[in-house]
Amino acid sequence: MANLRRVVLDVLKPHLPNVIELSSQLADLAGVDGVDISLIEMDQKVENVKITCEGDSIDYEKVEQIIKKSGGSIHSLDKVSVGTSLIEEAITHQD
């Protein structure tokens, strides 16, 4: 099975843990080299965030577990990159 190298998730999470704490927990996972979390929308009780994890061999189940333990829920898996190197999406005339 090819290595999962990048995963982009649309996540709904409570305000706590904050994005710094959550990103640190995800970045501490084996196989994860970096994490980026962008705030999309904030409500009184929750935040909608985009989480991007990159690394050599990401364990998606462990990423999912950390998000769930923090009270978050994954709305969608928006992008996945697998293989021996990262391939950027090609721009086409339709874009």
Long-range contacts (C-beta under 8 A, 24 or more apart in sequence): 2-82, 2-83, 2-84, 3-31, 3-56, 3-57, 3-58, 3-82, 3-83, 3-84, 4-57, 4-58, 4-59, 4-60, 4-80, 4-81, 4-82, 5-54, 5-55, 5-56, 5-57, 5-58, 5-81, 5-82, 5-83, 5-85, 5-86, 6-52, 6-53, 6-54, 6-58, 6-79, 6-80, 6-81, 6-86, 7-52, 7-53, 7-58, 7-60, 7-63, 7-77, 7-79, 7-80, 7-81, 8-50, 8-51, 8-52, 8-77, 8-78, 8-79, 8-80, 9-50, 9-51, 9-52, 9-53, 9-63, 9-67, 9-74, 9-75, 9-76, 9-77, 9-78, 10-40, 10-48, 10-49, 10-50, 10-74, 10-75, 10-76, 10-78, 11-48, 11-49, 11-50, 11-51, 11-67, 11-72, 11-73, 11-74, 11-75, 12-46, 12-47, 12-48, 12-49, 12-72, 12-73, 12-75, 13-46, 13-47, 13-49, 13-67, 13-70, 13-71, 13-72, 13-73, 14-45, 14-46, 14-47, 14-70, 14-71, 14-72, 15-45, 15-46, 15-47, 16-71, 17-70, 19-47, 19-49, 22-51, 22-66, 22-67, 22-70, 22-72, 23-51, 25-66, 25-70, 26-51, 26-53, 26-63, 26-66, 29-58, 29-59, 29-62, 29-63, 29-66, 30-57, 30-59, 31-55, 31-56, 31-57, 31-58, 31-59, 32-58, 32-63, 48-75, 50-78, 54-86
